[in-house]
Amino acid sequence: MQKRPLAATLDQSIPPFPKTLIVDLSKGYGGSTSRVLSLMLNSPRDRIAVAGLASGPVVRRAQELGLCTYPLGNHKMDLRILPRLIRLIRDRGFEVLDTQNIQAKFWTSLASLWQRFAFISTLHSWYAASEQDKTSLRGKFYTGLELLTNHGLDLYISVSKKDFQELCNAGFSEDRVQLIYNAVSINPDEITGDRRWLQEKFDLAPDSVVCTAVGRLVPVKGYDVLIDAMKRTAADVPKLVVLIVGEGEQKAELQRQIEQSGLQNRVRLVGYFDRDAVLSIVKSSDIFAMPSRYEGTPIALLEAAALGRPILSTLAGGIPELVTHGEHALLVPPGDPQALGDGLRKLAADRKYAQLLGAGAQDRTQKYFNLNQQVEDTWNAYRKAWARHHTSV
């Protein structure tokens, strides 16, 4: 699909930076958080703000960075969110609202009944595209809620071509969906950490081959598959160690799996680290693994690519749009521990090949997933939504 040059199609009377409020009610730090903060840091400070949970990661980190924030409530279903959001839109004159998750979209869709604004939903993952979410009650509920909260919606932003097509299949016309990939801006030389630092931090043997995975401990991330793959691989690659960085609802279950597999010394759930520490861990590792059952365009993978790490991932969601098998990464079918284990063996044994993959991924990320372009495209999408809204009311 060819990207349309939005700026060329928009009337010059449309404000270049309509006053925008990003609504993000996530409880954990993830790819959407990084995307929001990067956009805000590279935009006029007086034209953009973020609203979220008082203790949520996006509000806390934005405050640390000196960005404009508005706490809305203490949890996702806090009944104070709606009146606070309506008052905020009215008093601060926000013209565009961009929601980052389904709970934020739910409250914003209700606010649209009282206040006029251009309404955008940035879709980081289309629930119905994941086989797991197709069959789970939670996935069915979120898919239904996604469709029910589209009254007044002016534009979807999709972060992957896969989800773009899923939205079109669900009945949305192409002119109501804008594809804007995730992007990163990382200078590897500015990231601290090296092999000795990693060994000391996690008490690793000097000759360890370290595979790192980063993300929430939830089923869709496929860490149970990674542990199973490691069980099949451990004897063949005795120096291989897996570090899984993150927290989540599946932690106890994954820890039991590790213990039942006898992998306590080979697979470690190391918990949550802030973004700077995560980048240092990834930079200092030998392999980056993403065994996900589904993804949009994961920022963690782009960050690993920008750091030149050899990547082992799955052919899930938008991942094949970011890296090509055999050129920039090893890609295997999702949910296949044997194929994942074979990939671990290959990258651990053939370090020259692994380094070539890492260099290829780094070059591709620098060329095609440019943060400046992402920011420009996002503001053009906001202008497009603003124009659509003002021609429809």
Sine and cosine of phi, psi and omega as CSV:
sin_phi,cos_phi,sin_psi,cos_psi,sin_omega,cos_omega
0.00,0.00,0.77,-0.63,-0.02,-1.00
-1.00,0.09,0.73,-0.69,-0.01,-1.00
-0.96,0.27,0.73,-0.68,-0.02,-1.00
-1.00,0.05,0.71,-0.71,0.05,-1.00
-0.96,0.27,0.99,-0.13,-0.10,-1.00
-0.89,0.47,-0.67,0.74,-0.12,-0.99
-0.85,0.53,-0.56,0.83,-0.05,-1.00
-0.96,0.30,-0.31,0.95,-0.09,-1.00
-0.98,-0.18,-0.05,1.00,-0.11,-0.99
-0.98,-0.18,0.62,-0.78,0.01,-1.00
-0.90,0.44,0.65,-0.76,-0.05,-1.00
-0.92,0.38,-0.24,0.97,0.02,-1.00
-0.98,0.21,-0.21,0.98,0.01,-1.00
-0.95,0.31,0.72,-0.70,-0.02,-1.00
-0.87,0.49,0.67,-0.74,-0.03,-1.00
-0.90,0.43,-0.51,0.86,0.02,-1.00
-0.70,-0.71,0.98,0.21,0.05,-1.00
-0.85,0.53,0.64,-0.77,-0.10,-1.00
-0.90,0.44,0.86,-0.51,-0.24,-0.97
-0.86,-0.52,0.68,-0.73,0.12,-0.99
-0.89,-0.46,0.85,-0.52,0.11,-0.99
-1.00,-0.02,0.77,-0.64,0.00,-1.00
-0.93,-0.37,0.88,-0.47,-0.07,-1.00
-0.67,-0.74,0.94,-0.34,-0.04,-1.00
-0.97,-0.25,0.41,0.91,-0.01,-1.00
-0.94,0.35,0.52,-0.85,0.01,-1.00
-0.99,-0.13,-0.25,0.97,-0.01,-1.00
-0.83,-0.56,0.41,-0.91,0.03,-1.00
-0.98,0.19,0.82,-0.57,-0.02,-1.00
-0.57,-0.82,-0.26,-0.97,-0.02,-1.00
-0.88,0.47,-0.60,0.80,0.01,-1.00
-0.90,0.43,-0.58,0.81,0.02,-1.00
-0.89,0.46,-0.73,0.69,0.01,-1.00
-0.88,0.48,-0.65,0.76,-0.01,-1.00
-0.90,0.44,-0.71,0.71,-0.01,-1.00
-0.88,0.47,-0.74,0.67,-0.05,-1.00
-0.91,0.42,-0.64,0.77,0.03,-1.00
-0.89,0.45,-0.67,0.74,0.04,-1.00
-0.88,0.48,-0.72,0.69,-0.05,-1.00
-0.91,0.40,-0.63,0.78,-0.01,-1.00
-0.92,0.38,-0.36,0.93,-0.04,-1.00
-0.93,-0.38,0.41,0.91,0.00,-1.00
-0.78,-0.62,0.32,-0.95,0.08,-1.00
-0.86,0.52,0.83,-0.56,-0.14,-0.99
-0.88,0.48,-0.48,0.88,-0.04,-1.00
-1.00,0.06,0.02,1.00,-0.05,-1.00
-0.92,-0.39,0.01,1.00,-0.07,-1.00
-0.53,-0.85,0.61,-0.79,0.02,-1.00
-0.54,-0.84,0.23,-0.97,0.03,-1.00
-0.80,-0.60,0.66,-0.75,0.08,-1.00
-0.87,-0.49,0.67,-0.74,-0.03,-1.00
-0.24,-0.97,-0.27,-0.96,0.01,-1.00
-0.94,0.33,0.60,-0.80,-0.07,-1.00
-0.83,0.55,-0.61,0.80,-0.01,-1.00
-0.97,-0.25,0.18,0.98,-0.03,-1.00
-0.94,0.34,0.45,-0.89,-0.08,-1.00
-0.90,0.43,-0.57,0.82,-0.05,-1.00
-0.94,0.33,-0.62,0.78,0.04,-1.00
-0.93,0.37,-0.71,0.71,-0.02,-1.00
-0.88,0.48,-0.74,0.68,-0.05,-1.00
-0.94,0.35,-0.62,0.78,0.04,-1.00
-0.88,0.47,-0.63,0.78,0.05,-1.00
-0.89,0.45,-0.66,0.75,0.02,-1.00
-0.88,0.48,-0.54,0.84,-0.02,-1.00
-1.00,0.05,0.01,1.00,0.01,-1.00
0.97,0.23,0.39,0.92,0.01,-1.00
-1.00,-0.01,0.32,-0.95,-0.06,-1.00
-0.98,0.20,0.83,-0.55,-0.05,-1.00
-0.75,-0.66,0.46,-0.89,0.07,-1.00
-0.67,-0.74,0.96,-0.28,0.09,-1.00
-0.93,0.38,0.72,-0.70,-0.04,-1.00
-0.96,-0.29,-0.48,0.87,-0.06,-1.00
-0.07,-1.00,-0.03,-1.00,-0.05,-1.00
-0.99,-0.16,-0.29,0.96,0.04,-1.00
-0.47,-0.89,0.21,-0.98,-0.18,-0.98
-0.89,0.46,-0.48,0.88,-0.02,-1.00
-0.94,-0.33,0.42,0.91,0.08,-1.00
-0.89,0.46,0.86,-0.51,-0.08,-1.00
-0.93,0.38,-0.20,0.98,0.04,-1.00
-0.98,0.20,-0.21,0.98,-0.07,-1.00
-0.88,0.48,-0.72,0.69,-0.09,-1.00
-0.89,0.45,-0.80,0.60,0.00,-1.00
-0.89,0.46,-0.59,0.81,0.03,-1.00
-0.91,0.41,-0.65,0.76,0.00,-1.00
-0.91,0.41,-0.70,0.72,0.02,-1.00
-0.87,0.49,-0.71,0.70,-0.01,-1.00
-0.91,0.42,-0.63,0.78,0.00,-1.00
-0.90,0.44,-0.70,0.71,0.01,-1.00
-0.88,0.47,-0.71,0.71,-0.04,-1.00
-0.92,0.38,-0.74,0.67,-0.13,-0.99
-0.97,0.25,-0.53,0.85,-0.06,-1.00
-0.99,-0.16,-0.08,1.00,0.10,-1.00
0.93,0.36,0.60,0.80,0.02,-1.00
-0.94,0.33,0.71,-0.70,-0.06,-1.00
-0.98,-0.22,-0.43,0.90,-0.02,-1.00
-0.75,-0.67,0.72,-0.69,0.12,-0.99
-0.87,-0.50,0.78,-0.63,-0.03,-1.00
-0.87,-0.50,0.92,-0.39,-0.04,-1.00
-1.00,-0.08,0.55,-0.84,-0.14,-0.99
-0.92,-0.39,-0.10,0.99,0.04,-1.00
-0.39,-0.92,0.18,-0.98,-0.17,-0.98
-0.92,0.39,-0.57,0.82,0.02,-1.00
-0.92,0.39,-0.66,0.75,0.06,-1.00
-0.89,0.45,-0.62,0.78,0.01,-1.00
-0.92,0.39,-0.60,0.80,0.02,-1.00
-0.86,0.51,-0.79,0.61,-0.03,-1.00
-0.92,0.38,-0.61,0.79,-0.02,-1.00
-0.93,0.37,-0.59,0.81,0.04,-1.00
-0.90,0.43,-0.58,0.81,0.07,-1.00
-0.93,0.35,-0.65,0.76,0.01,-1.00
-0.88,0.47,-0.50,0.87,-0.02,-1.00
-0.92,0.40,-0.26,0.97,0.07,-1.00
-0.97,0.26,-0.36,0.93,-0.04,-1.00
-0.94,-0.35,-0.52,0.85,-0.06,-1.00
-0.85,-0.52,0.52,-0.85,0.03,-1.00
-1.00,-0.09,0.79,-0.62,0.07,-1.00
-0.27,-0.96,0.36,-0.93,0.12,-0.99
-0.97,0.26,0.79,-0.62,-0.17,-0.99
-0.93,-0.37,0.86,-0.51,-0.02,-1.00
-0.82,-0.57,0.61,-0.80,0.15,-0.99
-0.87,-0.50,0.89,-0.46,0.13,-0.99
-1.00,0.04,0.89,-0.45,-0.09,-1.00
-0.99,-0.15,0.94,-0.35,-0.03,-1.00
-1.00,0.05,-0.35,0.94,0.06,-1.00
-0.27,-0.96,0.81,-0.58,0.03,-1.00
-0.99,0.12,0.93,-0.37,-0.16,-0.99
-0.81,0.58,-0.66,0.75,-0.08,-1.00
-0.95,0.31,-0.14,0.99,0.02,-1.00
-0.99,0.13,-0.34,0.94,0.01,-1.00
-1.00,0.07,0.78,-0.62,0.00,-1.00
-0.84,0.54,-0.62,0.79,0.00,-1.00
-0.91,0.42,-0.69,0.72,-0.03,-1.00
-0.96,0.29,-0.40,0.92,0.06,-1.00
-0.89,0.45,-0.55,0.83,-0.11,-0.99
-0.98,-0.19,-0.27,0.96,-0.04,-1.00
-1.00,0.09,0.52,-0.86,0.05,-1.00
-0.88,0.47,-0.64,0.77,0.00,-1.00
-0.89,0.46,-0.70,0.71,0.01,-1.00
-0.89,0.45,-0.68,0.73,0.02,-1.00
-0.90,0.44,-0.64,0.77,0.01,-1.00
-0.90,0.44,-0.74,0.68,-0.03,-1.00
-0.92,0.40,-0.60,0.80,0.06,-1.00
-0.90,0.45,-0.70,0.72,0.05,-1.00
-0.88,0.47,-0.68,0.74,0.01,-1.00
-0.91,0.41,-0.61,0.79,0.05,-1.00
-0.85,0.53,-0.69,0.72,-0.03,-1.00
-0.96,0.27,-0.54,0.84,-0.03,-1.00
-0.97,0.23,-0.28,0.96,-0.07,-1.00
-0.98,-0.22,0.41,0.91,-0.05,-1.00
-0.99,-0.11,0.04,1.00,0.06,-1.00
-0.92,0.40,0.76,-0.65,-0.01,-1.00
0.99,0.13,-0.05,1.00,-0.02,-1.00
-0.95,0.32,0.78,-0.63,-0.01,-1.00
-1.00,-0.09,-0.50,0.86,-0.11,-0.99
-0.32,-0.95,0.64,-0.77,0.23,-0.97
-0.99,-0.14,0.64,-0.77,0.26,-0.96
-0.95,-0.32,0.85,-0.53,0.04,-1.00
-0.96,-0.29,0.64,-0.77,-0.03,-1.00
-1.00,-0.10,0.00,1.00,0.06,-1.00
-0.57,-0.82,0.47,-0.88,0.05,-1.00
-0.91,0.42,-0.56,0.83,0.04,-1.00
-0.85,0.52,-0.76,0.65,-0.01,-1.00
-0.95,0.30,-0.52,0.85,0.11,-0.99
-0.82,0.57,-0.75,0.66,-0.03,-1.00
-0.92,0.38,-0.60,0.80,0.03,-1.00
-0.89,0.46,-0.64,0.77,0.04,-1.00
-0.91,0.42,-0.67,0.75,0.04,-1.00
-0.90,0.44,-0.63,0.78,0.04,-1.00
-0.90,0.43,-0.46,0.89,0.00,-1.00
-0.99,0.15,-0.02,1.00,0.10,-1.00
0.93,-0.38,0.07,1.00,0.00,-1.00
-1.00,0.00,0.73,-0.69,0.01,-1.00
-0.95,0.31,0.45,-0.89,-0.08,-1.00
-0.87,0.49,-0.51,0.86,-0.02,-1.00
-0.97,0.25,-0.09,1.00,0.08,-1.00
-0.97,-0.23,0.07,1.00,0.01,-1.00
-0.77,-0.64,0.81,-0.59,0.01,-1.00
-0.90,-0.43,0.82,-0.57,0.03,-1.00
-1.00,0.07,0.88,-0.48,0.07,-1.00
-0.69,-0.73,0.96,-0.28,-0.04,-1.00
-0.91,0.42,0.45,-0.89,0.21,-0.98
-0.90,0.43,0.36,-0.93,-0.02,-1.00
-0.49,-0.87,0.29,-0.96,0.01,-1.00
-0.67,-0.74,0.35,-0.94,0.09,-1.00
-0.69,-0.72,0.99,-0.12,-0.07,-1.00
-0.74,-0.67,0.77,-0.64,0.17,-0.99
-0.98,-0.19,0.95,-0.31,-0.06,-1.00
-0.81,0.58,-0.51,0.86,-0.03,-1.00
-0.93,0.37,-0.33,0.95,0.00,-1.00
-1.00,-0.02,-0.08,1.00,0.00,-1.00
-1.00,-0.03,0.84,-0.55,0.00,-1.00
-0.97,0.25,0.23,-0.97,0.05,-1.00
0.94,-0.33,0.58,-0.82,0.07,-1.00
-0.45,-0.89,-0.07,-1.00,-0.09,-1.00
-0.88,0.48,-0.68,0.73,-0.01,-1.00
-0.90,0.44,-0.66,0.75,0.03,-1.00
-0.86,0.51,-0.69,0.72,-0.01,-1.00
-0.91,0.42,-0.68,0.74,0.01,-1.00
-0.88,0.48,-0.67,0.74,-0.02,-1.00
-0.95,0.32,-0.61,0.79,-0.05,-1.00
-0.91,0.41,-0.61,0.79,-0.08,-1.00
-0.90,-0.43,0.23,0.97,0.06,-1.00
0.80,0.59,0.83,0.56,-0.03,-1.00
-0.98,-0.20,0.48,-0.88,0.08,-1.00
-0.92,0.40,0.55,-0.84,-0.05,-1.00
-0.86,0.52,-0.48,0.88,-0.04,-1.00
-0.99,-0.14,0.29,0.96,0.01,-1.00
-0.91,0.42,0.58,-0.82,0.21,-0.98
-0.98,-0.22,0.91,-0.42,-0.20,-0.98
-0.97,-0.24,0.84,-0.54,0.12,-0.99
-0.95,-0.31,0.81,-0.58,-0.02,-1.00
-0.91,-0.41,0.67,-0.74,0.13,-0.99
-0.82,-0.57,0.60,-0.80,-0.09,-1.00
-0.74,-0.67,0.77,-0.63,0.08,-1.00
0.40,-0.91,0.12,-0.99,0.02,-1.00
-0.90,0.43,0.59,-0.81,0.01,-1.00
-1.00,0.08,0.98,0.18,-0.01,-1.00
-0.71,-0.70,0.39,-0.92,-0.12,-0.99
-0.82,0.58,-0.63,0.78,-0.09,-1.00
-0.90,0.44,-0.35,0.94,0.00,-1.00
-0.98,0.21,-0.25,0.97,0.15,-0.99
0.96,0.29,0.43,0.90,-0.02,-1.00
-0.94,0.35,-0.43,0.90,0.11,-0.99
-0.90,0.44,-0.57,0.82,0.05,-1.00
-0.93,0.36,-0.64,0.77,0.02,-1.00
-0.89,0.45,-0.67,0.75,0.03,-1.00
-0.90,0.43,-0.67,0.74,0.05,-1.00
-0.88,0.47,-0.67,0.74,0.03,-1.00
-0.89,0.46,-0.65,0.76,0.01,-1.00
-0.92,0.40,-0.59,0.81,0.05,-1.00
-0.87,0.50,-0.63,0.77,-0.01,-1.00
-0.97,0.24,-0.32,0.95,-0.16,-0.99
-0.96,-0.29,-0.40,0.92,-0.20,-0.98
-0.79,0.61,-0.70,0.71,-0.05,-1.00
-0.92,0.39,-0.52,0.85,-0.04,-1.00
-0.98,0.20,-0.48,0.88,-0.03,-1.00
-0.79,-0.61,0.97,0.22,-0.14,-0.99
-0.90,0.44,-0.32,0.95,-0.01,-1.00
-1.00,-0.02,-0.10,1.00,-0.07,-1.00
-0.97,0.24,0.75,-0.66,0.05,-1.00
-0.78,-0.63,0.66,-0.75,0.02,-1.00
-0.92,-0.38,0.80,-0.60,0.11,-0.99
-0.94,-0.34,0.84,-0.54,0.04,-1.00
-0.95,-0.32,0.90,-0.43,-0.10,-1.00
-0.98,-0.19,0.87,-0.49,0.03,-1.00
0.52,-0.85,0.17,-0.99,0.06,-1.00
-0.78,-0.62,0.30,-0.95,0.05,-1.00
0.26,-0.97,0.03,-1.00,-0.14,-0.99
-0.91,0.42,-0.34,0.94,-0.08,-1.00
-1.00,-0.08,0.13,0.99,-0.14,-0.99
-0.85,0.52,-0.77,0.64,-0.04,-1.00
-0.89,0.46,-0.64,0.76,0.01,-1.00
-0.90,0.43,-0.67,0.75,0.02,-1.00
-0.93,0.37,-0.61,0.79,0.03,-1.00
-0.90,0.43,-0.64,0.77,0.06,-1.00
-0.89,0.47,-0.67,0.74,0.02,-1.00
-0.88,0.48,-0.67,0.75,0.02,-1.00
-0.88,0.48,-0.71,0.70,-0.03,-1.00
-0.93,0.37,-0.66,0.75,0.01,-1.00
-0.92,0.40,-0.44,0.90,0.02,-1.00
-1.00,0.03,-0.07,1.00,-0.02,-1.00
0.94,0.35,0.53,0.85,-0.10,-1.00
-0.94,-0.34,0.36,0.93,-0.08,-1.00
-0.82,0.58,-0.54,0.84,-0.03,-1.00
-1.00,-0.07,-0.01,1.00,-0.09,-1.00
-0.89,-0.46,-0.48,0.88,0.03,-1.00
-0.81,-0.59,0.82,-0.58,-0.08,-1.00
-0.77,-0.63,0.75,-0.66,0.15,-0.99
-1.00,0.02,0.97,-0.26,-0.17,-0.99
-1.00,-0.07,-0.04,1.00,0.08,-1.00
1.00,0.04,-0.22,-0.98,-0.08,-1.00
-1.00,0.07,0.64,-0.77,0.17,-0.99
-0.71,-0.70,0.48,-0.88,0.04,-1.00
-0.94,0.34,0.19,-0.98,-0.16,-0.99
-0.86,0.50,-0.66,0.75,-0.02,-1.00
-0.88,0.48,-0.68,0.73,0.01,-1.00
-0.92,0.39,-0.63,0.78,0.03,-1.00
-0.88,0.48,-0.70,0.72,0.02,-1.00
-0.89,0.46,-0.61,0.79,0.04,-1.00
-0.91,0.41,-0.66,0.76,0.02,-1.00
-0.90,0.44,-0.72,0.69,-0.01,-1.00
-0.90,0.44,-0.71,0.71,-0.01,-1.00
-0.85,0.52,-0.57,0.82,-0.08,-1.00
-1.00,0.05,-0.06,1.00,-0.05,-1.00
-1.00,-0.02,0.26,-0.97,0.00,-1.00
-1.00,-0.01,-0.50,0.87,-0.08,-1.00
-0.64,-0.77,0.61,-0.79,0.16,-0.99
-0.92,-0.38,0.81,-0.58,-0.02,-1.00
-0.91,-0.41,0.67,-0.74,0.12,-0.99
-0.70,-0.71,1.00,-0.04,-0.10,-0.99
-1.00,0.02,0.48,0.88,-0.18,-0.98
-0.88,0.48,0.54,-0.84,0.14,-0.99
-0.99,0.17,-0.45,0.90,0.07,-1.00
-0.36,-0.93,0.56,-0.83,0.08,-1.00
-0.51,-0.86,0.37,-0.93,0.20,-0.98
-0.99,0.12,-0.98,-0.22,0.22,-0.97
-0.80,-0.60,1.00,-0.04,-0.19,-0.98
-0.92,0.40,0.81,-0.59,0.01,-1.00
-0.92,0.39,-0.57,0.82,0.02,-1.00
-0.85,0.53,-0.63,0.78,0.03,-1.00
-0.93,0.36,-0.66,0.75,0.04,-1.00
-0.89,0.45,-0.61,0.79,0.02,-1.00
-0.92,0.40,-0.67,0.74,0.05,-1.00
-0.88,0.47,-0.64,0.77,0.03,-1.00
-0.90,0.43,-0.69,0.73,0.01,-1.00
-0.89,0.46,-0.47,0.88,0.03,-1.00
-1.00,0.05,0.01,1.00,0.06,-1.00
0.96,0.27,0.42,0.91,-0.02,-1.00
-0.99,0.12,0.64,-0.77,0.15,-0.99
-0.89,0.45,0.77,-0.64,-0.15,-0.99
-0.93,-0.37,0.73,-0.68,0.17,-0.99
-0.88,-0.48,0.89,-0.46,-0.07,-1.00
-0.58,-0.81,-0.20,-0.98,-0.07,-1.00
-0.89,-0.45,0.32,-0.95,0.07,-1.00
-1.00,0.09,0.84,0.54,-0.13,-0.99
-0.89,-0.45,0.70,-0.71,0.11,-0.99
0.83,0.55,-0.78,-0.63,-0.06,-1.00
-1.00,0.00,0.06,1.00,-0.05,-1.00
-0.84,0.54,-0.70,0.71,0.01,-1.00
-0.91,0.42,-0.21,0.98,0.09,-1.00
-0.98,0.20,-0.34,0.94,-0.03,-1.00
-1.00,-0.05,-0.66,0.75,-0.07,-1.00
-0.68,-0.73,0.53,-0.85,0.00,-1.00
-0.97,-0.24,0.70,-0.71,0.01,-1.00
-0.86,0.50,0.75,-0.66,0.04,-1.00
0.99,0.10,-0.22,0.98,0.03,-1.00
-0.94,-0.34,-0.69,0.72,-0.06,-1.00
-0.84,-0.55,-0.18,0.98,-0.08,-1.00
-0.18,-0.98,0.23,-0.97,0.25,-0.97
-0.99,-0.15,0.84,-0.55,-0.02,-1.00
-0.89,-0.46,0.74,-0.67,-0.04,-1.00
-0.80,-0.60,0.30,-0.95,0.03,-1.00
-0.88,0.47,0.62,-0.78,0.06,-1.00
-0.91,0.42,0.56,-0.83,0.05,-1.00
0.96,0.27,0.33,0.95,-0.06,-1.00
-0.89,-0.45,1.00,-0.03,-0.06,-1.00
-0.91,0.42,-0.50,0.86,0.01,-1.00
-0.91,0.40,-0.73,0.69,0.01,-1.00
-0.91,0.41,-0.62,0.78,0.02,-1.00
-0.91,0.42,-0.66,0.75,0.04,-1.00
-0.90,0.44,-0.64,0.77,0.06,-1.00
-0.88,0.48,-0.62,0.78,0.04,-1.00
-0.91,0.42,-0.66,0.75,0.05,-1.00
-0.87,0.49,-0.70,0.71,0.01,-1.00
-0.87,0.49,-0.71,0.70,-0.05,-1.00
-0.88,0.48,-0.76,0.65,-0.07,-1.00
-0.95,0.30,-0.52,0.85,0.03,-1.00
-0.96,0.29,-0.55,0.83,-0.07,-1.00
-1.00,0.07,-0.63,0.77,-0.09,-1.00
-0.96,-0.29,0.99,0.10,-0.10,-1.00
-0.94,0.35,-0.53,0.85,0.02,-1.00
-0.91,0.41,-0.70,0.71,0.05,-1.00
-0.89,0.46,-0.66,0.75,0.02,-1.00
-0.86,0.50,-0.68,0.73,0.00,-1.00
-0.91,0.41,-0.58,0.81,0.06,-1.00
-0.90,0.44,-0.66,0.75,0.06,-1.00
-0.88,0.47,-0.70,0.72,0.00,-1.00
-0.87,0.49,-0.68,0.73,0.01,-1.00
-0.91,0.41,-0.63,0.78,0.04,-1.00
-0.90,0.43,-0.66,0.75,0.02,-1.00
-0.92,0.40,-0.63,0.78,0.01,-1.00
-0.89,0.45,-0.71,0.71,0.00,-1.00
-0.90,0.44,-0.68,0.73,-0.01,-1.00
-0.90,0.43,-0.67,0.74,-0.03,-1.00
-0.90,0.43,-0.68,0.73,0.01,-1.00
-0.89,0.46,-0.57,0.82,-0.06,-1.00
-0.99,0.17,-0.65,0.76,-0.24,-0.97
-0.91,-0.41,-0.21,0.98,-0.03,-1.00
-0.83,-0.56,0.90,0.44,-0.12,-0.99
-1.00,0.04,0.80,-0.61,-0.07,-1.00
-0.90,0.43,-0.62,0.78,0.00,-1.00
-0.87,0.49,-0.66,0.75,0.03,-1.00
-0.92,0.40,-0.64,0.77,0.02,-1.00
-0.88,0.48,-0.69,0.72,0.00,-1.00
-0.89,0.45,-0.70,0.71,0.01,-1.00
-0.88,0.48,-0.70,0.71,-0.01,-1.00
-0.90,0.43,-0.60,0.80,-0.01,-1.00
-0.92,0.39,-0.69,0.72,0.03,-1.00
-0.92,0.39,-0.56,0.83,0.09,-1.00
-0.90,0.43,-0.60,0.80,0.06,-1.00
-0.92,0.40,-0.63,0.78,0.05,-1.00
-0.89,0.46,-0.65,0.76,0.03,-1.00
-0.91,0.41,-0.63,0.78,0.02,-1.00
-0.89,0.45,-0.68,0.73,0.03,-1.00
-0.91,0.41,-0.65,0.76,0.04,-1.00
-0.85,0.52,-0.72,0.70,0.00,-1.00
-0.90,0.44,-0.69,0.72,0.02,-1.00
-0.87,0.49,-0.69,0.72,-0.02,-1.00
-0.88,0.47,-0.69,0.73,-0.08,-1.00
-0.97,0.23,-0.29,0.96,0.09,-1.00
-1.00,-0.03,-0.20,0.98,-0.05,-1.00
-0.97,-0.23,-0.16,0.99,-0.02,-1.00
-0.96,-0.27,0.00,0.00,0.00,0.00
